[in-house]
Amino acid sequence: MLLRNKLTHTRVGQFKRFKSGYLNATIKEQLSNPAEIGSILETRGFVKSVRSSKKIGFVDLTDGSISKSLNVVIQGSNQPKLKVGQSILVKGEWCEGKGKQPYELKYDPNNPTHSVSIIGDVTEDYPLQKKETSMSFLRTLPELKHRTSTLASFLRLRSFLEFQLLSFFQQRDFIKVTTPLITSSDCEGAGEVFQIEPFNGNPKEPFFGKNAYLTVSTQLHLECLSLALNRAWTLTPCFRAEKSNTTRHLSEFWMLEAEISYVDSVYQVTNFIEDMVRHVTKSLQDTNIENGSQSVGGDGNDYLSGSYIEDELVKSRWDQILTKERWPRMTYDEAIEHVNKNLPESEQLTWGDSLQLKHERMLAEKSPIFITDYPEIQKPFYMLKSSNYNPEKPTVACFDLLVPEFGELAGGSLREHDFDVLLNNMKHHQMNLEDMEWYLNLRRQGTIPHGGFGLGFERLITYLAGHDNVRDIAAFPRASDLCNC
């Protein structure tokens, strides 16, 4: 018992040292847990802006841990020559702020306990000056662009959403798993895969004994794990070799995928994904209010504060998600009928046509919407037939989640769990049965009804941030003709 108490005490002590000891305090920590007024404090960060006169100077200091900057007041005429972009260490007096900021750091060159030192200098042509720039210009600076307030806020938002998702799934008995990025199968069957080969390999002797690819979806492996764990989810990179030069597509993107055992209705899955998206949006909204800001992109919300973020647009998107009523559900047949009412005769769709982006936006004009039961011919081999299956118009038990102004955010289905039906589907799609033997075997050995979905994580962040381009959400975007670092 004595030993146990001693160990517990040691761990608590280690935690306290971690919080305030051997790691230098971030600006976020200094602002949220302020030191005693009048105490001498050190802070570190990048110079965001410099303003000076003969008797006083002001430096905005940021380190990326929070959207707010720390105001450093430099007294007297003997002011250090600082440049935007420099990383510096400032030691001075912690004071109450005289402007909008509650606190500031006062540096007096004549006080021997105060100091300013340059940790890292910048060149005279440092590109991120305090002036208006454009996203297209920032995309040419992959190594520096994240220091801007908007792109840094996207990264903080991403981190926040991941944490909220982890909590959501944990509360519902899901197990987070890791799935392989290298696979021998094309899950979607579209052929948009990147093949993996050693740089100096022998093409006649494949490294893995067979052709291998970067995964386009973790679904097949996730099904395997979910049957063992009941409910499983993952958040992992996926890869598609499609030359789509749009604001909604990437060649490397992160996909949130989940598989749920013992579901027999597609609406069980749509209800779940709706609750998930509502949960993270409500968490974001609540954090915004708790931080004391009614302005979505204001300083009160650390996750959405930047020059390119439009408060009203973000608020409208959050409001559209957080409706009092469940989001509408509409079958593909009903969607075709609805779209055709708003199209000229020359542009009308016939049964079996794919819904294009303009059609998706028409359907999701007022709120998010689930479109279910698409034609079987449009979908991959693994989807279960619809409950109201009509051989003349064959459909599968699937759905797409469409959101206003943006289009498709997620898609999912019930999975075919009958061995014979799945085998016939694979033959119909002319698949390599030998490569898929492991997947087929899941239907031989204790098969169960199950379903799941995949959601493009960058798309979710883009939508919640009121932005319009997933390439700015990915820290280092990869797309056709785009791999610049």
Secondary structure, DSSP 8 states (H G I E B T S, - for coil): -HHHHHHHHHHHHHHHHHHHTSS---HHHHHHS---TT-EEEEEEEEEEEEE-SSEEEEEEE-SSSSS-EEEEEESS------TT-EEEEEEEEEE-SSSSSEEEEE-TT-TT-EEEEEE---TT-S--SS---HHHHTT-TTTGGGSHHHHHHHHHHHHHHHHHHHHHHHTT-EE----SEESS-TT-S----B---TT--TTS-TTSS--EE-S-SHHHHHHHHHHHSEEEEEEEEE------STT--SEEEEEEEEEES---HHHHHHHHHHHHHHHHHHHHHHHHHTT-SSTTSTT-TTS-STT--HHHHHHHHHHHS-SS---EEEHHHHHHHHHTTS-GGG---TT----HHHHHHHTSSS-EEEE--BGGGS-TTB-B-TT-BTTB-BBSEEEEEETTTEEEEEEEEE---HHHHHHHHHHTT--TTTTHHHHHHHHSS---EEEEEEEHHHHHHHHTT-S-HHHHSSS--BTTB---
